[in-house]
Amino acid sequence: MRIVSIKIVWFCFFFNSLSGTSQTVQDTLVMNFKEYLGYVKKYHPVAKQANLVLNNAEANLLKSRGGFDPKLEVDYSQKEFKETEYYDILNATFKIPTWFGIELKGKFEQNEGVYLNPERTVPDDGLYSAGISVPVAQGLLINDRMATLKKAKAFEGQSQADRDLLINDILFEASLAYFNWLKAYQERMLFSDFVDNAFQRFQGVKRSAEAGDKAIIDTVEAKIAYQNRNLSLVQADLDLTKARLELSNYLWLGNNIPVELRASVIPDVALENYIDQALQINGRLLSDFDQENHPKLRSLGFKIEGLEIDKRLKANKLLPYIGLEYNFLTETPDVTDSFNTANYKAGLTFNFPLFLRKERGDLRLAKNKLQDVEYERLSTALQLKNKVLAVYAEVESLQDQNDLITNIVQDYVALLNAETRKFSFGESSVFLINSREKSLIDARLKNIQVQIKWLEAKAKLFKTLAINPTDL
């Protein structure tokens, strides 16, 4: 048996499939668990979907930054009727939004016409202006643009944590599929060994009965045992096929190409020797668990941050809107040569709802949403803490159970060997050997079951701690 990389496994699969030959791989191929997880993380569609969550957050952040982009506006209108130019109006404005709601403006106007509105009258070469608009109450410390950008940054952090959780979930599910495949393979190999033993025993008893050394009824009992082992082997073959197909759900290549494992590919039976290293849970003590850095709590923390921003914005809406605007006017674009404070355009805007029912309702809803998520975070933190404690206890308990059942299996092996030796001396019977063998099979099956439960507990620890392996 030799271990090869999963790339060679898939290459052999595709080569044989595309060539249409019936060639089989002579050497057994072992699919390493860690490498398997690496391909799941890189190529599985759900893992790619998880990355889209972060991509969407980055796009949303880029979109929110657009609220602070400078803008150029041009408004041009003209009217001519019966060879008379009623008006020809050109307004070009350049605006620069800033963080605290302050907006810088530069403007150029050039208007003419017989029926031009007198207030639009400007010098023949046009009129330049440069000014600023400032909200002095509502919209100064926080406004829609500022809140949108801050919430987008919080959403990006939340999306990063959510992506880690999604990838962690798919790796956990893929791990369970691998463990189930390993369990089915070990059970199949177990029954295969005992089928061979039962067949050899049946042949030996049959020869002894034909020679008159054994009773004919012993051959019937040996044959029944052989048939029962064969029946278990057929079922184990079916279980292995189903487990292999289930595992194939997590195997993909680039360009979204699904892969189906060949029967010649087997799991790594030495997985328990490096499971901690593969899942990166080695050396992670319960005392070192940093609950506040858990992706689930980080996600809720960023969500709370976004809701707090929204609450501040809603509270700011209770203030009256007072907007001040000042524009310096000049006939030439060179401000240093033509600065005259006597030429200006200024304005004041005031807006304040008398009852503020809409604003007070929005603020109350914002506070309720914030409090709801804060309660959720408290509950999640306690559940997470208790779940981590439970999983650590489960891992330790299953480790002890694994050691115990391993010793029990060794004792059953010793009993079966002793009974087989007595049978060779004619001091035992086929019934007793079958009984000892059945007890050993049950113990071996229990051993496999406990081992798989222990591996699953390791995967639960990986999932509960929300580890996102970086070197897969």
SULHUDA-V773047 format. One record per backbone hydrogen bond with DSSP energy under -1.0 kcal/mol. NH is the residue of the N-H (numbers start at 1). CO is the residue of the C=O. If there is no record, write none. Layout:
NH | CO
NH | CO
This chain:
9 | 5
10 | 6
11 | 7
12 | 8
13 | 9
14 | 10
15 | 11
16 | 12
17 | 13
18 | 14
19 | 15
29 | 264
31 | 266
36 | 32
37 | 33
38 | 34
39 | 35
40 | 36
41 | 37
42 | 38
43 | 39
44 | 40
48 | 44
49 | 45
50 | 46
51 | 47
52 | 48
53 | 49
55 | 51
56 | 52
57 | 53
58 | 54
59 | 55
60 | 56
61 | 57
62 | 58
63 | 59
64 | 60
65 | 61
67 | 64
68 | 65
69 | 66
71 | 95
73 | 93
75 | 91
77 | 89
79 | 87
81 | 84
84 | 81
86 | 79
86 | 84
87 | 79
88 | 112
89 | 77
90 | 110
91 | 75
92 | 108
93 | 73
94 | 106
95 | 71
96 | 104
98 | 102
101 | 98
103 | 133
104 | 96
105 | 131
106 | 94
107 | 129
108 | 92
109 | 127
110 | 90
112 | 88
114 | 85
115 | 86
120 | 117
121 | 118
126 | 123
127 | 109
128 | 330
129 | 107
130 | 328
131 | 105
132 | 326
133 | 103
134 | 324
136 | 322
138 | 320
140 | 137
147 | 143
148 | 144
149 | 145
150 | 146
151 | 147
152 | 148
153 | 149
154 | 150
155 | 151
156 | 152
157 | 153
158 | 154
159 | 155
160 | 156
161 | 157
162 | 158
163 | 159
164 | 160
165 | 161
166 | 162
167 | 163
168 | 164
169 | 165
170 | 166
171 | 167
172 | 168
173 | 169
174 | 170
175 | 171
176 | 172
177 | 173
178 | 174
179 | 175
180 | 176
181 | 177
182 | 178
183 | 179
184 | 180
185 | 181
186 | 182
187 | 183
188 | 184
189 | 185
190 | 186
191 | 187
192 | 188
193 | 189
194 | 190
195 | 191
196 | 192
197 | 193
198 | 194
199 | 195
200 | 196
201 | 197
202 | 198
203 | 199
204 | 200
205 | 201
206 | 202
207 | 203
208 | 204
209 | 205
210 | 206
211 | 207
213 | 208
214 | 208
218 | 215
219 | 216
220 | 216
221 | 217
222 | 218
223 | 219
224 | 220
225 | 221
226 | 222
227 | 223
228 | 224
229 | 225
230 | 226
231 | 227
232 | 228
233 | 229
234 | 230
235 | 231
236 | 232
237 | 233
238 | 234
239 | 235
240 | 236
241 | 237
242 | 238
243 | 239
244 | 240
245 | 241
246 | 242
247 | 243
248 | 244
249 | 246
250 | 247
251 | 248
253 | 257
259 | 251
265 | 262
266 | 29
271 | 268
273 | 270
274 | 271
278 | 274
279 | 275
281 | 276
282 | 276
284 | 281
285 | 283
288 | 285
289 | 286
291 | 289
294 | 291
298 | 294
299 | 295
300 | 296
301 | 297
302 | 298
303 | 299
304 | 300
305 | 301
306 | 302
307 | 303
308 | 304
309 | 305
310 | 306
311 | 307
312 | 308
313 | 309
314 | 310
315 | 311
316 | 312
317 | 313
318 | 315
319 | 316
321 | 351
323 | 349
324 | 134
325 | 347
326 | 132
327 | 345
328 | 130
329 | 343
330 | 128
335 | 333
343 | 340
345 | 327
347 | 325
349 | 323
351 | 321
360 | 356
361 | 357
362 | 358
363 | 359
364 | 360
365 | 361
366 | 362
367 | 363
368 | 364
369 | 365
370 | 366
371 | 367
372 | 368
373 | 369
374 | 370
375 | 371
376 | 372
377 | 373
378 | 374
379 | 375
380 | 376
381 | 377
382 | 378
383 | 379
384 | 380
385 | 381
386 | 382
387 | 383
388 | 384
389 | 385
390 | 386
391 | 387
392 | 388
393 | 389
394 | 390
395 | 391
396 | 392
397 | 393
398 | 394
399 | 395
400 | 396
401 | 397
402 | 398
403 | 399
404 | 400
405 | 401
406 | 402
407 | 403
408 | 404
409 | 405
410 | 406
411 | 407
412 | 408
413 | 409
414 | 410
415 | 411
416 | 412
417 | 413
418 | 414
419 | 415
420 | 416
421 | 417
422 | 418
423 | 419
424 | 420
426 | 423
427 | 422
433 | 429
434 | 430
435 | 431
436 | 432
437 | 433
438 | 434
439 | 435
440 | 436
441 | 437
442 | 438
443 | 439
444 | 440
445 | 441
446 | 442
447 | 443
448 | 444
449 | 445
450 | 446
451 | 447
452 | 448
453 | 449
454 | 450
455 | 451
456 | 452
457 | 453
458 | 454
459 | 455
460 | 456
461 | 457
462 | 458
463 | 459
464 | 460
465 | 461
467 | 462
